[in-house]
Each structure stands twice: as C-alpha cells, then as structure tokens.
Amino acid sequence: MKHTVTTIKLLAARFGIALFLWQCIAYVHLMTGYFDAIASRPEYTLDFTHYAYYFLAYGSWAVFSLVLFELLKKIKQGSILKGFSAIFLIALLLWLPSYFIIDYTINLWLNEQLQEGLIEQLISTPNALIFFYGILYALTFFVCVCILMHKNALKSQLNALKAQAQQSETQLQLLQSQLGPHFVFNCLSSISALARTGNKNELLSAVNKVGNLLRYTIESAKSHKVFLHDELIFVDDYIALQKLRFGKRFEYLAVIGDALDHVQTPPFLLQPLIENAFIHAVAKTENTVQIHLKIHRQGSRLLVSISNTYIDIENPQQSFGSAISNLRSRLEVIFEQDSSLKHAREGELYVCNISIPVGTTN
C-alpha cells in the first residue's frame, strides 16, 4: 500500500512538472499567435476560449510525455536500440492522429459548432502543421530519451561507487542532472517560437543544432570530464541556435589560447554561464549585447572568463545565482578547495572568472 502511494505521488509530481513545462510552451505559442494577429487586426483580443484551448491542447502533450516516458522506462538494457526505435514509430503513428482528434474535440467543445467534420478536418490539415507537430513529437521523444539515458547513466555510476565517496558523488550527479533538462527545455521553447515564423530552413537548422546538443548531453553524462574541444563545439552549437532566435541582438567572440588540445574540464562548464548572458542580457534589451569568452592556460591552471554587456535589471545577483551556485558546487565536489569562481559587474560588463587545475590526457 505504501509503495502504491509513493508511486502515485511520484507520477503526480512528474505530471506536474510536465504540465508546467508544456504550459510555458503553450503560452509562448499563444502570445506569438496573438502578436501575429494584432499586426493585421489591431482590434483582435484574447478571450477565455483561447486560453482554454491552449491549456487543454498542450495539457494533452503533457499526458502523452508522461506516458511515453513510462513506456521508455520499461525497455530492458539489452534491447534499447530496438525498443526505442519501435516505440518511436508506434507512438508516432498512434499519437499524431490521436492528437488531431483531441484538437478537433477541444475545438468542438469550446466553439460548439465547426464548419467541417472530423474526417474533413483531418484531410484538410495543412502539411506545415503536420510538419510542426511531427517535429514537436520528435523533440518530445528525444527529450524523454535524454532524461532517461541521463538517469540510467547516473544510476549505473552510483551503483559502482565506493562507500567512502558515495555522498560526494551523489551530490555531483544531482547537480549535473539539474543542468541537462534545464537547457533542453529552453531549446525546446526556442524551437516552438521559431516554428511560428514559418521559415522551414531555419527550423530545420535549429532542429539539427538541438540534436547536437542532446547528443552531447547524453554522451557527457557518461563521464565527469570531457575534452575542452568538445565543450567548445557544444557552446558553438548553442550559440548558433540562439543566433537563429535573436539574430543581430548579440555578438559572440571566443578567444582560445594555445596548447589546450588535450585539456579536460567538467561537462557544462561554459554553457550555463553563457546561457545566463542570453537570459539576463540579450533577452532584456533590443540593443546589441557583446558576449566574450576567453580561455587560456597559466602554468598548471586553466583560466576561463565569460563577460557580457551589463544590463541594468533588478537584483541581478539574485537572478544570476542559480547557475553560479550549481556550478560552484560542482567544482567544489570535483576539485575540493582547488578551484575558484568569481562574478561581478566591471564597468559596462558583467564578468565571471573561473580558475581550475589543468586536467589533461595523453
């Protein structure tokens, strides 16, 4: 009985998280459509039916995400590739038609009368809309896989730990698990907003970049350290994705020192701080924001500096604190007292400086 109650609470918590994330995407979709509409019809307003439609429509995606994740969990380790492939195809064939039926039902309930019947509605569905929801399905699937693989990797690592190091290693893995789903959700929101522009080439380019980001997330979950070169490629893909979203609203410059080919760093050393530059600077102004990354080696230390144009917002230290706190905790676990992370406003810039021991491999 106790186990059943715990399982129900866990599922309820997961559904709550999924519902919240999908409602954030629904709000982006709703407001994007609203701003598109008022451009040609200034008198256009939102009413209860609009909010209800997006809540219910994207709420169905939250239910689907939870069911999909639970199905993926049932796959045995020895048949992951075949199992994932089978579920991907079967769920695609079952879910998309079901969603269009759900969408029709919601519209029928809210609007009471529709000009077209269900069959006519399905037949007349625009290819662009099918394409959009197909991409949304694929991203949902890969996010579930990403989180599941990340979770399985953490579980395998934790089972292999010695008792003496178990507490520190658990802390490290929990902090890392907070990073992966966080940036993936931000990328998913960017894709959802970009899809509304109707530019298929940009959308396909963005999907490719997100694929690279997800692949790196899964691979980096297998190790506590990665090559700096791979971390920089990951950052470049993230920057390219943001370029599609923000265009000329930022300029990015990376200055990388010599003799760093074999240097290793903890995964997600750079991206959370660069992401903060977009959240707390680029997204807060229409002016061009300068983002600079500098990395060089000084003796046995690796020095990293990330700066961006300072934007005067309320309580910048508090809004910046989450990424800083997580990264500082990870560095303390990995390097104990042999690392430093400092951040502060310096004139017209907001600067974050990191110093860690150089890790190399032959």
N, C-alpha and C positions, 0 to 999 in steps of 0.2 A: 504493500500500500504506500509506504514511504517512498519507494523507488518510483512508483507511478506519479506521485505528487511532484517529485523532483523533476521527472521528465516533462510533465505538463508545464511546470514553471520555466524550464529551460526553453521549451518550444515557444512559450508565450513571450519570453524575453527576446528570442531570435526574431519572432514575428514582429515584435515592437520595433526592433532595430531596422528590419527590412522595410516595414511600413513607413518609418520616419525617412529613410533614405529615398524611397520611391516618391514620397510626397514632396520632398525637396526637388526632385527632378520634375514632378508634376507641376510644381509652382513655376519652375523655370520655363517649362513648356507653355503654361497658361499665360504668363506675363509676356513671353516672346510673341505669342499669337495676338495678345491684346495690343501690344505696341505696333505690330504689323497692321492691325485693323484700323487703329486710330490715325495711321498715316494717311489713309484714303477716306476714312469715315470718322471725322472728329467727334461726332455725336455718339459713337459706339461706346457702350458701357458693359461692365460685367455684372451679372446677377447671380442669384443662388444656383441656378441650373448649371452655369459654367463651373462654379466651384465644386458642386456635387458631382458633375460628370468626371472631372479630372481626379477627384478624390477616389471615386469608385473605380474608374478605369485603371489608374496606376495602383490602386489598392489590390486589384486582381493580379498585377505583376508581382506585388509583394507576396501574395499567397503562392503564386507559381514559383517564385525564387526559393521560398522555404521548402516546398515540396521537392523541387529539383535538387536542392542541397541534400535533403534527406535521402533521396534516391542515389545520389552520387556516393554518399557515405556507405551504402550497402555493398558497393563493389569491393571484391576481395583484391588484396595486393597483387596477386599473381596474374590478374586479368584486367589491369587498369586500362590499358590502351583500348582493348576490345570493348570493355564495359563503357568507357567514356564515349567511344565512337557510336555504339549502339544507342545509348541514351540520348546523345546529341541529335541523331537522326529521328528517332522515335518521338522525342519530345518536340522537335521542330514540326513534324507532321501533325502532331496532336494539338500542340498549344496554339500555333498561329491561327488555324481555323476556329479553334475554340475562343480565342481572344476576340476575333472579329464578330463572333456570335454574341459574346458578352458585351462588346461595344455596342452592337445593334440593340441588345436588350436594354442596356442602360439608357440609350437614346430614346427608345420606345417608352420607357418608364418615365423619363423626365419630360419628353416632348409630347407624349400621349399619341400623337399621330405622325407617321412618317410617310413621305411620298412613295417610297419604294419598299417592297417587301424584302425579307431576309435574303432570298436567293438573288434577287436583282441587285441588292446592296453588295453582296459578295462578288458577283460577276463584275460590277462596275467599280470595284475598289481600284484606285489608281496604282500603277506599278511603283511609283515613287513612295507611296505609303507602305506598300508591301516591303519594298526595299528597306525603308526606315525601320519598320518593326522587325525585319529579319536581322538587321544589324544590332538592334536593341536586344533581341533574343541571344545572338551570338556573344555579345558583351556580357549579358547576364550569366550565360553558361560559363564563360571563361573566368569571370569574377568568382563564381562559385567554386570552380576548379582551383583557381588560385588560392582562395582561402582554405579550401580543403587540403590541397597539397602542402600549403604552409603549415597548417595544423598538424598534418601527418608527419612532416619533417621535424617539427618541434617535439612531437610525441616520441619519435624514434631517438632523437638526440637526448631527451630527458631520460629515457629508459637505459641509455648507455652511460649515463653519468655516474661517477663515484659518489659515495655518500658525503665525502668531505666537501665536494664542490657543488652539490645539488642546489643549495639555497641561492648561490650567486648565479648559477647557470639558469635557474628558473626565472630569476629577475630579468636577466638579459633577454630571454626568449619572449617573455611577456611584453617587454618594451618594444622589441622588434615587431611583434605581431600587431601592435598598435599602428605601426607605420604603413605596412603594406595595404590593408583595406582602406586606410585614410586617403592615400594619394590615388588609389584606384578609383574610389568614389568621385574624387574631384575630376579625374579624367573622364569618367562616365558622364558627369554633369556637363563638361565641356563638349563632348560628342553630341549630347542631346540638344544643347543650344546651337551647335554648328549645323546640325541636321535641318534646323528650321530655315536656314539660309537658302537651301535648295542647290548648293554648289556640290555636285556629286564628286568632282575631282578632289576638292579639298576634304570632303568627308572620307573618301577612300584613303587619302594620305594620312588623315588623322587616325583612322582605324588601324592602319599599318603601324603608326607610331605607338598607339596604345598596345598593340600586340607585342611590340618590342619591350615595352615597359612591363607588361605582365610576365613575359618570358624571363626577364631579368629578375623579377620579384620571386618567381618560383625557384630559379636556379640559385639565387643568393641565399635563399632560406636553408640551403644545404650546408652552408659554411658560415663561420663567424667573420671571415675575412675574404675580401675579393681584391683583384688587381685594380689599382688606381685607374688604369687604362679603361677597364670595363665600367667602372663607376662614372668616368667622364663621358663615355658613349651613352650611358643611361641618362645622364644630365642633358646631353645634346638632344636626345630624342624628346625629353620632357620640354626643353626649350622650343624645339620645332613645333610641338603640339600647341604650346602657348602662343607661338607666333601666328598660327592659323586663327587663334581666337582673338588676340589683341592687336595683331598687325604691327603698325609703327608706334604703338604706345610704349614700347620699351626697346632699348638697345643692349645687347649682351656681348660682353668681351671676356674671353678667358686667356690668361697668361700662365702657361705651364712651364716650369723650369726643366732643366736637363737632368739626365741620369735618374729618371723616375719610371723606366720601363718595367722594372720588376718589383716596384714598391706595392705593398698591400695595405689596405685600410679596412675598417669595419664597413659593411654594406650600409647604404643610406647615410653616408657621412655628409654628403653635399646637398642632396635633393631637398630634404626638409627645410633647410635654410634658404635655398633658392626659391622654394615654393612660398615661403613667408614673404619674400620680396614681391611676389605677384599678389598675394592676398592683402598685404598691408601697404603696398605702394602702387603697383600698376593698376590694380582694380579700384583704387581710391582716387585716381586723378585721370584727366584726359591729356595731361602733359606727358612728354616722353620721359620715361624713367631709365636711368642708367644702372645696369646691373653688371658688376665686375667680379670675376673670380680669379684669384691669384694663388698659385701653389708652387712652392719651391722647397728645396731641401737645405737645411742648415746644420751641418755636422750630422749628428745622429737623430735630428728632429725633422719632422715633416710639418711645415707651416702652411696653413690654409687661411685665406682671407676672403670673405664674401661681403661685398658692400652694395648698397643701392641708394638711390636718391631718397633723402628723408622726406616723408610726407607727414605733415603735422596732423596727427589723429589723436583722439582722446585716449589716455592711458596706453601708449604704445608698448611700454614694458610688459604690461599685463597681457595684451593681445599677442605679444611675441613669445610669451613664457612657455607655452605648451611644447613647442618643438625644441626650444632650448633645454627645457627640463628633461625631456625624454633623451635627447642626445647626450646631455651631460651625464645622466645616469648610466647610459650605455657605455660611455667612455670610462667612467669610474669603475664599472664592473670589469671591463676588458683590461684596462691599464692600471687599475687601482689608483694610486696617487700620482702617477707619471703622465698626466695629461692636463690640459687646461683649455677652457672655453670661456671667452670674454666677449661681451657685446655691449655697445653703447653708441650714442649719437656722437659723431665727429663732424662738426660744422654742418655742411649740407648733406652729409651722408649718414647712413646707419650701417655700422660695421660690426661684423662678427669675426673673431680671430680664434683659430684652433691650433693647438700645438700637441702633437702626439709623437711617440717614438717611431722611428722608421722601421717598418716591417718589410722584409724582402724575402724572395725565394730564388734559388738558383735554377 
